[in-house]
């Protein structure tokens, strides 16, 4: 099964870097979308839901799995 993985990130974000490293270590392709502008980031958070206020935000097959811990859980569940 092919996974469509999108990582929404920002510059100078250790959690973002860790998420990308995890995906690379597992040889999983992903698209990165950097949102460094604060206003754009706040608008993005609003689209994700009321409790979303941090980066990275990761989507697998257009479903939000959350940040780094959500990514780890999703990959485990998918057997990746």
C-alpha positions as CSV (number, residue, x, y, z in Angstrom):
1,X,0.0,0.0,0.0
2,X,1.4,3.4,-1.0
3,X,1.2,6.0,1.7
4,X,0.8,9.7,0.8
5,X,2.6,11.5,3.7
6,X,2.6,15.2,4.1
7,X,4.7,16.9,6.8
8,X,3.7,20.5,7.6
9,X,6.7,22.1,9.3
10,X,8.5,25.3,10.1
11,X,12.1,26.3,10.3
12,X,14.1,25.8,13.5
13,X,11.8,23.0,14.7
14,X,13.5,20.0,16.4
15,X,10.3,18.0,16.4
16,X,9.9,18.6,12.7
17,X,13.4,17.5,12.0
18,X,12.9,14.3,14.1
19,X,9.7,13.5,12.2
20,X,11.5,13.9,8.8
21,X,14.4,11.8,10.0
22,X,12.1,9.0,11.1
23,X,10.4,8.9,7.7
24,X,13.8,8.9,5.9
25,X,15.1,6.2,8.2
26,X,12.1,4.0,7.3
27,X,12.6,4.9,3.6
28,X,9.1,6.5,3.4
29,X,8.6,9.2,0.8
30,X,6.9,12.4,2.0
31,X,6.1,15.9,0.9
32,X,7.2,18.8,3.2
33,X,5.2,22.0,3.3
34,X,7.0,24.7,5.3
35,X,4.9,27.3,6.9
36,X,7.2,29.9,8.4
37,X,4.8,32.9,8.3
38,X,3.0,33.1,11.7
39,X,-0.3,34.3,10.2
40,X,-0.3,31.5,7.7
41,X,0.6,29.0,10.5
42,X,-2.3,30.2,12.7
43,X,-4.7,29.9,9.7
44,X,-3.4,26.4,9.1
45,X,-3.9,25.5,12.8
46,X,-7.5,26.7,12.6
47,X,-8.2,24.4,9.7
48,X,-6.7,21.4,11.6
49,X,-8.9,21.9,14.7
50,X,-9.2,23.9,18.0
51,X,-6.5,21.9,19.9
52,X,-3.8,22.2,17.2
53,X,-1.1,24.7,18.1
54,X,2.3,23.1,17.2
55,X,4.4,21.8,14.4
56,X,4.9,19.4,12.8
57,X,1.5,18.4,11.7
58,X,1.6,15.2,9.7
59,X,-1.1,13.8,7.4
60,X,-1.1,10.2,6.0
61,X,-3.5,9.7,3.1
62,X,-5.1,13.1,3.9
63,X,-5.9,12.1,7.5
64,X,-4.2,14.1,10.3
65,X,-2.2,11.9,12.6
66,X,-0.8,14.8,14.6
67,X,2.8,15.5,15.5
68,X,5.9,13.3,16.0
69,X,4.2,10.9,18.6
70,X,1.1,10.6,16.3
71,X,3.4,9.7,13.4
72,X,5.2,7.1,15.4
73,X,1.9,5.5,16.5
74,X,0.4,5.6,13.0
75,X,3.5,4.0,11.5
76,X,3.4,1.2,14.1
77,X,-0.2,0.6,13.4
78,X,0.5,0.4,9.7
79,X,3.4,-2.0,10.3
80,X,5.9,0.5,8.9
